Amino acid sequence: MINLYRRVVFILGAFYGLSLAAPAIAAEMMAKPGGFPERPLSMIVPYGPGGGSGQVSRAMIQGVKDAAGIDINPQYKPGGAGMVGLKTYMAAPADGYTVLEHIDDATSGYAIGKSKIHPAKDLIPLVISQITFSQIYIRSNETRFNDWKSFVKYVKGQGGKATIANVAGEGSMERINMNQTATHFGFKIQQISFDKGGPRYAALKGGQVDALFEQPGDVRGFLESGDFKPILTFLKERPSAFADVPSMTDVGLKFTPLMRFRGFYVHKNAPKDRVKYLQWAFQKGYHTDSYLAFNKKKYMDLIPSFRDTEGARKLIKETMKIYKKTYKEMGLIK
């Protein structure tokens, strides 16, 4: 019988049309094209340093340094649910010396019309390095509710005044998952967006919001300290790491959840030899001991995360279709 882990992987892989085969590891060494890079690279990160993007960027920077000896300096440009950083990146010279970290917001932003930058056409994905699920968290010492059932009862009683923190703009992964959940249970909840992880997590810990929509790896420190606890996992089945937390099936949710994915990109007009070298360096960086250990620590090994350039393009295009279909159903686009 297929075990729970493989069932979760199968469901997600089949949904996104992704290969579940083990990724091929990049060649051991690759010659620098014309001496590139001759100086440190810059990495535009469109969110604050404390959240998931800040964390994965630092881990990948270390991985690339370990694999290829390349130094990369992060530049955090939060704002507009990732759109400020995306625009900042597109204004930089397309010479390969500036790379971009971004999440599925780049895909949803294009699908809904907030952005004109297609992440699989106007950018070249170097690697997708994280694919993960989301959960809803509450304070462990919360007295008004203590599980999903009592949370739903509380939210319904607040008449639209209950709040949940996330990093999300209209039409984002978080908003879609949360809106569909609210519709199913018949409640209204205010979704409050924070582009920086620190203030987002502080809002829950300090009681400024009632709950938090986030990914488990990004708040692992709060889970281990006992400050936060999950009350719902946005997967059809319970992953082994959260066997005591209700899944969507457990609470009657039937929609297919959208996933969070994070990756690294370069401008489509960057010199081809530099693009090829960066593809090697970032894919090799993924396979370093330091990066794999980071992903494992962040629960990012529960779902196969690695996608090379073509795999990333397929993921983006398939996810784009889902967003557009959902937006049409919601009346957000024609």
TORKOL-4160 file (C-alpha; in steps of 0.2 Angstrom, whole numbers, padded with zeros to 4 digits, m for minus):
334
<pt num="1" X="0000" Y="0000" Z="0000"/>
<pt num="2" X="0006" Y="0017" Z="m0004"/>
<pt num="3" X="0011" Y="0026" Z="0011"/>
<pt num="4" X="0005" Y="0044" Z="0017"/>
<pt num="5" X="0020" Y="0053" Z="0011"/>
<pt num="6" X="0020" Y="0046" Z="m0006"/>
<pt num="7" X="0001" Y="0049" Z="m0008"/>
<pt num="8" X="0003" Y="0067" Z="m0004"/>
<pt num="9" X="0017" Y="0068" Z="m0017"/>
<pt num="10" X="0007" Y="0059" Z="m0030"/>
<pt num="11" X="m0008" Y="0070" Z="m0027"/>
<pt num="12" X="0002" Y="0086" Z="m0029"/>
<pt num="13" X="0013" Y="0080" Z="m0043"/>
<pt num="14" X="m0002" Y="0074" Z="m0053"/>
<pt num="15" X="m0011" Y="0090" Z="m0050"/>
<pt num="16" X="0003" Y="0101" Z="m0057"/>
<pt num="17" X="0008" Y="0089" Z="m0070"/>
<pt num="18" X="0026" Y="0087" Z="m0063"/>
<pt num="19" X="0038" Y="0073" Z="m0065"/>
<pt num="20" X="0041" Y="0064" Z="m0048"/>
<pt num="21" X="0057" Y="0056" Z="m0054"/>
<pt num="22" X="0073" Y="0061" Z="m0045"/>
<pt num="23" X="0081" Y="0076" Z="m0052"/>
<pt num="24" X="0098" Y="0074" Z="m0062"/>
<pt num="25" X="0112" Y="0082" Z="m0053"/>
<pt num="26" X="0121" Y="0095" Z="m0063"/>
<pt num="27" X="0139" Y="0093" Z="m0070"/>
<pt num="28" X="0153" Y="0094" Z="m0057"/>
<pt num="29" X="0161" Y="0109" Z="m0064"/>
<pt num="30" X="0158" Y="0122" Z="m0078"/>
<pt num="31" X="0170" Y="0134" Z="m0085"/>
<pt num="32" X="0166" Y="0153" Z="m0082"/>
<pt num="33" X="0161" Y="0161" Z="m0099"/>
<pt num="34" X="0173" Y="0175" Z="m0102"/>
<pt num="35" X="0178" Y="0176" Z="m0084"/>
<pt num="36" X="0160" Y="0179" Z="m0079"/>
<pt num="37" X="0157" Y="0184" Z="m0065"/>
<pt num="38" X="0171" Y="0195" Z="m0061"/>
<pt num="39" X="0162" Y="0203" Z="m0046"/>
<pt num="40" X="0149" Y="0198" Z="m0034"/>
<pt num="41" X="0131" Y="0197" Z="m0041"/>
<pt num="42" X="0116" Y="0206" Z="m0034"/>
<pt num="43" X="0100" Y="0197" Z="m0029"/>
<pt num="44" X="0084" Y="0206" Z="m0029"/>
<pt num="45" X="0072" Y="0199" Z="m0016"/>
<pt num="46" X="0054" Y="0207" Z="m0017"/>
<pt num="47" X="0050" Y="0203" Z="0002"/>
<pt num="48" X="0058" Y="0207" Z="0019"/>
<pt num="49" X="0073" Y="0197" Z="0026"/>
<pt num="50" X="0063" Y="0189" Z="0039"/>
<pt num="51" X="0050" Y="0179" Z="0029"/>
<pt num="52" X="0051" Y="0164" Z="0018"/>
<pt num="53" X="0059" Y="0173" Z="0003"/>
<pt num="54" X="0073" Y="0181" Z="0014"/>
<pt num="55" X="0077" Y="0164" Z="0022"/>
<pt num="56" X="0077" Y="0154" Z="0005"/>
<pt num="57" X="0088" Y="0168" Z="m0003"/>
<pt num="58" X="0101" Y="0167" Z="0010"/>
<pt num="59" X="0101" Y="0148" Z="0009"/>
<pt num="60" X="0103" Y="0148" Z="m0010"/>
<pt num="61" X="0116" Y="0162" Z="m0009"/>
<pt num="62" X="0126" Y="0150" Z="0002"/>
<pt num="63" X="0123" Y="0135" Z="m0009"/>
<pt num="64" X="0129" Y="0144" Z="m0024"/>
<pt num="65" X="0144" Y="0150" Z="m0015"/>
<pt num="66" X="0148" Y="0132" Z="m0010"/>
<pt num="67" X="0145" Y="0125" Z="m0027"/>
<pt num="68" X="0153" Y="0138" Z="m0038"/>
<pt num="69" X="0162" Y="0150" Z="m0027"/>
<pt num="70" X="0151" Y="0165" Z="m0033"/>
<pt num="71" X="0147" Y="0179" Z="m0020"/>
<pt num="72" X="0130" Y="0186" Z="m0021"/>
<pt num="73" X="0123" Y="0201" Z="m0011"/>
<pt num="74" X="0105" Y="0201" Z="m0007"/>
<pt num="75" X="0094" Y="0217" Z="m0009"/>
<pt num="76" X="0077" Y="0217" Z="m0001"/>
<pt num="77" X="0064" Y="0227" Z="m0010"/>
<pt num="78" X="0047" Y="0223" Z="m0001"/>
<pt num="79" X="0031" Y="0231" Z="m0007"/>
<pt num="80" X="0015" Y="0228" Z="m0017"/>
<pt num="81" X="0015" Y="0209" Z="m0014"/>
<pt num="82" X="0031" Y="0207" Z="m0023"/>
<pt num="83" X="0028" Y="0219" Z="m0038"/>
<pt num="84" X="0040" Y="0232" Z="m0031"/>
<pt num="85" X="0054" Y="0220" Z="m0032"/>
<pt num="86" X="0049" Y="0213" Z="m0048"/>
<pt num="87" X="0049" Y="0230" Z="m0056"/>
<pt num="88" X="0065" Y="0235" Z="m0048"/>
<pt num="89" X="0073" Y="0219" Z="m0056"/>
<pt num="90" X="0067" Y="0223" Z="m0073"/>
<pt num="91" X="0074" Y="0240" Z="m0072"/>
<pt num="92" X="0092" Y="0233" Z="m0069"/>
<pt num="93" X="0104" Y="0230" Z="m0083"/>
<pt num="94" X="0101" Y="0213" Z="m0091"/>
<pt num="95" X="0119" Y="0208" Z="m0090"/>
<pt num="96" X="0118" Y="0193" Z="m0079"/>
<pt num="97" X="0125" Y="0202" Z="m0064"/>
<pt num="98" X="0108" Y="0204" Z="m0056"/>
<pt num="99" X="0097" Y="0189" Z="m0052"/>
<pt num="100" X="0079" Y="0188" Z="m0045"/>
<pt num="101" X="0071" Y="0178" Z="m0031"/>
<pt num="102" X="0052" Y="0177" Z="m0033"/>
<pt num="103" X="0037" Y="0167" Z="m0028"/>
<pt num="104" X="0021" Y="0161" Z="m0035"/>
<pt num="105" X="0015" Y="0180" Z="m0033"/>
<pt num="106" X="0024" Y="0183" Z="m0050"/>
<pt num="107" X="0013" Y="0170" Z="m0058"/>
<pt num="108" X="m0004" Y="0176" Z="m0050"/>
<pt num="109" X="0001" Y="0194" Z="m0053"/>
<pt num="110" X="0002" Y="0191" Z="m0071"/>
<pt num="111" X="m0013" Y="0180" Z="m0072"/>
<pt num="112" X="m0024" Y="0193" Z="m0064"/>
<pt num="113" X="m0017" Y="0208" Z="m0074"/>
<pt num="114" X="m0007" Y="0217" Z="m0060"/>
<pt num="115" X="0010" Y="0213" Z="m0069"/>
<pt num="116" X="0015" Y="0213" Z="m0087"/>
<pt num="117" X="0030" Y="0202" Z="m0083"/>
<pt num="118" X="0027" Y="0184" Z="m0087"/>
<pt num="119" X="0039" Y="0174" Z="m0076"/>
<pt num="120" X="0041" Y="0160" Z="m0089"/>
<pt num="121" X="0043" Y="0171" Z="m0104"/>
<pt num="122" X="0050" Y="0188" Z="m0099"/>
<pt num="123" X="0062" Y="0179" Z="m0086"/>
<pt num="124" X="0072" Y="0163" Z="m0087"/>
<pt num="125" X="0069" Y="0152" Z="m0072"/>
<pt num="126" X="0086" Y="0146" Z="m0065"/>
<pt num="127" X="0079" Y="0134" Z="m0053"/>
<pt num="128" X="0063" Y="0132" Z="m0042"/>
<pt num="129" X="0070" Y="0127" Z="m0025"/>
<pt num="130" X="0054" Y="0126" Z="m0014"/>
<pt num="131" X="0037" Y="0120" Z="m0016"/>
<pt num="132" X="0027" Y="0119" Z="m0001"/>
<pt num="133" X="0009" Y="0119" Z="0007"/>
<pt num="134" X="0001" Y="0131" Z="0019"/>
<pt num="135" X="m0007" Y="0130" Z="0036"/>
<pt num="136" X="m0017" Y="0141" Z="0047"/>
<pt num="137" X="m0009" Y="0145" Z="0064"/>
<pt num="138" X="m0015" Y="0152" Z="0080"/>
<pt num="139" X="m0007" Y="0157" Z="0096"/>
<pt num="140" X="m0004" Y="0141" Z="0107"/>
<pt num="141" X="m0010" Y="0151" Z="0123"/>
<pt num="142" X="m0026" Y="0157" Z="0114"/>
<pt num="143" X="m0041" Y="0156" Z="0125"/>
<pt num="144" X="m0055" Y="0160" Z="0113"/>
<pt num="145" X="m0053" Y="0145" Z="0102"/>
<pt num="146" X="m0040" Y="0131" Z="0101"/>
<pt num="147" X="m0044" Y="0121" Z="0086"/>
<pt num="148" X="m0051" Y="0122" Z="0068"/>
<pt num="149" X="m0069" Y="0119" Z="0074"/>
<pt num="150" X="m0069" Y="0132" Z="0088"/>
<pt num="151" X="m0060" Y="0144" Z="0076"/>
<pt num="152" X="m0074" Y="0143" Z="0063"/>
<pt num="153" X="m0087" Y="0146" Z="0077"/>
<pt num="154" X="m0077" Y="0161" Z="0084"/>
<pt num="155" X="m0075" Y="0169" Z="0066"/>
<pt num="156" X="m0094" Y="0167" Z="0062"/>
<pt num="157" X="m0098" Y="0176" Z="0078"/>
<pt num="158" X="m0087" Y="0191" Z="0074"/>
<pt num="159" X="m0098" Y="0196" Z="0059"/>
<pt num="160" X="m0083" Y="0200" Z="0048"/>
<pt num="161" X="m0071" Y="0207" Z="0061"/>
<pt num="162" X="m0060" Y="0192" Z="0064"/>
<pt num="163" X="m0043" Y="0194" Z="0056"/>
<pt num="164" X="m0029" Y="0183" Z="0048"/>
<pt num="165" X="m0012" Y="0189" Z="0043"/>
<pt num="166" X="m0003" Y="0184" Z="0027"/>
<pt num="167" X="0008" Y="0190" Z="0013"/>
<pt num="168" X="m0005" Y="0192" Z="m0001"/>
<pt num="169" X="m0012" Y="0204" Z="m0014"/>
<pt num="170" X="m0029" Y="0202" Z="m0022"/>
<pt num="171" X="m0029" Y="0185" Z="m0032"/>
<pt num="172" X="m0014" Y="0178" Z="m0023"/>
<pt num="173" X="m0012" Y="0160" Z="m0018"/>
<pt num="174" X="m0016" Y="0164" Z="0000"/>
<pt num="175" X="m0032" Y="0174" Z="m0005"/>
<pt num="176" X="m0039" Y="0161" Z="m0016"/>
<pt num="177" X="m0036" Y="0147" Z="m0003"/>
<pt num="178" X="m0043" Y="0157" Z="0011"/>
<pt num="179" X="m0058" Y="0164" Z="0001"/>
<pt num="180" X="m0063" Y="0147" Z="m0004"/>
<pt num="181" X="m0062" Y="0141" Z="0013"/>
<pt num="182" X="m0072" Y="0155" Z="0020"/>
<pt num="183" X="m0085" Y="0152" Z="0007"/>
<pt num="184" X="m0087" Y="0134" Z="0011"/>
<pt num="185" X="m0089" Y="0137" Z="0030"/>
<pt num="186" X="m0100" Y="0153" Z="0027"/>
<pt num="187" X="m0089" Y="0166" Z="0037"/>
<pt num="188" X="m0081" Y="0182" Z="0033"/>
<pt num="189" X="m0063" Y="0186" Z="0038"/>
<pt num="190" X="m0052" Y="0201" Z="0036"/>
<pt num="191" X="m0036" Y="0196" Z="0027"/>
<pt num="192" X="m0022" Y="0208" Z="0032"/>
<pt num="193" X="m0006" Y="0208" Z="0021"/>
<pt num="194" X="0012" Y="0210" Z="0027"/>
<pt num="195" X="0026" Y="0210" Z="0015"/>
<pt num="196" X="0039" Y="0208" Z="0029"/>
<pt num="197" X="0039" Y="0192" Z="0039"/>
<pt num="198" X="0044" Y="0199" Z="0055"/>
<pt num="199" X="0029" Y="0211" Z="0057"/>
<pt num="200" X="0018" Y="0197" Z="0050"/>
<pt num="201" X="0023" Y="0185" Z="0064"/>
<pt num="202" X="0024" Y="0198" Z="0077"/>
<pt num="203" X="0006" Y="0202" Z="0073"/>
<pt num="204" X="0000" Y="0185" Z="0078"/>
<pt num="205" X="0011" Y="0183" Z="0093"/>
<pt num="206" X="0006" Y="0200" Z="0099"/>
<pt num="207" X="m0012" Y="0198" Z="0097"/>
<pt num="208" X="m0015" Y="0211" Z="0083"/>
<pt num="209" X="m0023" Y="0197" Z="0072"/>
<pt num="210" X="m0032" Y="0181" Z="0076"/>
<pt num="211" X="m0023" Y="0169" Z="0065"/>
<pt num="212" X="m0009" Y="0168" Z="0052"/>
<pt num="213" X="m0009" Y="0160" Z="0035"/>
<pt num="214" X="0009" Y="0154" Z="0032"/>
<pt num="215" X="0020" Y="0139" Z="0027"/>
<pt num="216" X="0027" Y="0128" Z="0041"/>
<pt num="217" X="0045" Y="0130" Z="0037"/>
<pt num="218" X="0044" Y="0149" Z="0038"/>
<pt num="219" X="0037" Y="0148" Z="0056"/>
<pt num="220" X="0046" Y="0133" Z="0062"/>
<pt num="221" X="0055" Y="0143" Z="0076"/>
<pt num="222" X="0038" Y="0148" Z="0083"/>
<pt num="223" X="0032" Y="0130" Z="0082"/>
<pt num="224" X="0047" Y="0124" Z="0091"/>
<pt num="225" X="0046" Y="0137" Z="0104"/>
<pt num="226" X="0028" Y="0133" Z="0107"/>
<pt num="227" X="0021" Y="0151" Z="0102"/>
<pt num="228" X="0011" Y="0145" Z="0087"/>
<pt num="229" X="0001" Y="0129" Z="0083"/>
<pt num="230" X="m0007" Y="0124" Z="0066"/>
<pt num="231" X="m0025" Y="0121" Z="0066"/>
<pt num="232" X="m0028" Y="0117" Z="0047"/>
<pt num="233" X="m0016" Y="0110" Z="0034"/>
<pt num="234" X="m0020" Y="0114" Z="0016"/>
<pt num="235" X="m0017" Y="0097" Z="0009"/>
<pt num="236" X="m0030" Y="0083" Z="0005"/>
<pt num="237" X="m0020" Y="0071" Z="0016"/>
<pt num="238" X="m0011" Y="0074" Z="0033"/>
<pt num="239" X="0008" Y="0074" Z="0030"/>
<pt num="240" X="0018" Y="0064" Z="0042"/>
<pt num="241" X="0026" Y="0079" Z="0050"/>
<pt num="242" X="0009" Y="0086" Z="0055"/>
<pt num="243" X="m0001" Y="0070" Z="0058"/>
<pt num="244" X="m0011" Y="0077" Z="0072"/>
<pt num="245" X="m0017" Y="0093" Z="0062"/>
<pt num="246" X="m0033" Y="0091" Z="0052"/>
<pt num="247" X="m0032" Y="0091" Z="0033"/>
<pt num="248" X="m0044" Y="0098" Z="0020"/>
<pt num="249" X="m0052" Y="0081" Z="0018"/>
<pt num="250" X="m0055" Y="0080" Z="0037"/>
<pt num="251" X="m0064" Y="0097" Z="0038"/>
<pt num="252" X="m0074" Y="0094" Z="0022"/>
<pt num="253" X="m0064" Y="0106" Z="0010"/>
<pt num="254" X="m0065" Y="0099" Z="m0008"/>
<pt num="255" X="m0055" Y="0111" Z="m0018"/>
<pt num="256" X="m0037" Y="0108" Z="m0024"/>
<pt num="257" X="m0026" Y="0119" Z="m0014"/>
<pt num="258" X="m0013" Y="0131" Z="m0023"/>
<pt num="259" X="0005" Y="0128" Z="m0017"/>
<pt num="260" X="0018" Y="0141" Z="m0012"/>
<pt num="261" X="0033" Y="0140" Z="m0024"/>
<pt num="262" X="0050" Y="0150" Z="m0023"/>
<pt num="263" X="0063" Y="0151" Z="m0036"/>
<pt num="264" X="0077" Y="0161" Z="m0044"/>
<pt num="265" X="0077" Y="0170" Z="m0061"/>
<pt num="266" X="0087" Y="0180" Z="m0073"/>
<pt num="267" X="0082" Y="0192" Z="m0087"/>
<pt num="268" X="0077" Y="0184" Z="m0104"/>
<pt num="269" X="0089" Y="0196" Z="m0113"/>
<pt num="270" X="0105" Y="0191" Z="m0102"/>
<pt num="271" X="0119" Y="0184" Z="m0112"/>
<pt num="272" X="0116" Y="0166" Z="m0116"/>
<pt num="273" X="0132" Y="0160" Z="m0110"/>
<pt num="274" X="0130" Y="0168" Z="m0094"/>
<pt num="275" X="0112" Y="0162" Z="m0092"/>
<pt num="276" X="0119" Y="0144" Z="m0095"/>
<pt num="277" X="0132" Y="0146" Z="m0082"/>
<pt num="278" X="0119" Y="0153" Z="m0069"/>
<pt num="279" X="0108" Y="0139" Z="m0073"/>
<pt num="280" X="0122" Y="0127" Z="m0068"/>
<pt num="281" X="0127" Y="0137" Z="m0053"/>
<pt num="282" X="0110" Y="0138" Z="m0045"/>
<pt num="283" X="0105" Y="0120" Z="m0049"/>
<pt num="284" X="0121" Y="0114" Z="m0042"/>
<pt num="285" X="0118" Y="0126" Z="m0027"/>
<pt num="286" X="0102" Y="0117" Z="m0024"/>
<pt num="287" X="0111" Y="0100" Z="m0022"/>
<pt num="288" X="0124" Y="0106" Z="m0010"/>
<pt num="289" X="0123" Y="0099" Z="0008"/>
<pt num="290" X="0120" Y="0116" Z="0015"/>
<pt num="291" X="0105" Y="0120" Z="0005"/>
<pt num="292" X="0097" Y="0102" Z="0006"/>
<pt num="293" X="0099" Y="0103" Z="0025"/>
<pt num="294" X="0090" Y="0120" Z="0025"/>
<pt num="295" X="0076" Y="0113" Z="0015"/>
<pt num="296" X="0074" Y="0098" Z="0026"/>
<pt num="297" X="0074" Y="0109" Z="0042"/>
<pt num="298" X="0060" Y="0120" Z="0034"/>
<pt num="299" X="0049" Y="0105" Z="0030"/>
<pt num="300" X="0053" Y="0108" Z="0012"/>
<pt num="301" X="0057" Y="0089" Z="0009"/>
<pt num="302" X="0039" Y="0083" Z="0011"/>
<pt num="303" X="0035" Y="0088" Z="m0007"/>
<pt num="304" X="0049" Y="0086" Z="m0021"/>
<pt num="305" X="0054" Y="0104" Z="m0023"/>
<pt num="306" X="0068" Y="0104" Z="m0037"/>
<pt num="307" X="0063" Y="0110" Z="m0054"/>
<pt num="308" X="0076" Y="0114" Z="m0067"/>
<pt num="309" X="0072" Y="0128" Z="m0081"/>
<pt num="310" X="0060" Y="0117" Z="m0091"/>
<pt num="311" X="0052" Y="0110" Z="m0076"/>
<pt num="312" X="0050" Y="0127" Z="m0068"/>
<pt num="313" X="0042" Y="0134" Z="m0085"/>
<pt num="314" X="0030" Y="0119" Z="m0084"/>
<pt num="315" X="0025" Y="0123" Z="m0066"/>
<pt num="316" X="0022" Y="0141" Z="m0070"/>
<pt num="317" X="0012" Y="0138" Z="m0085"/>
<pt num="318" X="0001" Y="0125" Z="m0077"/>
<pt num="319" X="m0001" Y="0136" Z="m0061"/>
<pt num="320" X="m0006" Y="0151" Z="m0073"/>
<pt num="321" X="m0020" Y="0141" Z="m0080"/>
<pt num="322" X="m0027" Y="0137" Z="m0063"/>
<pt num="323" X="m0026" Y="0155" Z="m0058"/>
<pt num="324" X="m0034" Y="0161" Z="m0074"/>
<pt num="325" X="m0048" Y="0148" Z="m0072"/>
<pt num="326" X="m0051" Y="0153" Z="m0054"/>
<pt num="327" X="m0051" Y="0172" Z="m0058"/>
<pt num="328" X="m0064" Y="0169" Z="m0071"/>
<pt num="329" X="m0075" Y="0159" Z="m0059"/>
<pt num="330" X="m0073" Y="0173" Z="m0046"/>
<pt num="331" X="m0077" Y="0187" Z="m0059"/>
<pt num="332" X="m0060" Y="0195" Z="m0057"/>
<pt num="333" X="m0055" Y="0194" Z="m0075"/>
<pt num="334" X="m0065" Y="0191" Z="m0091"/>
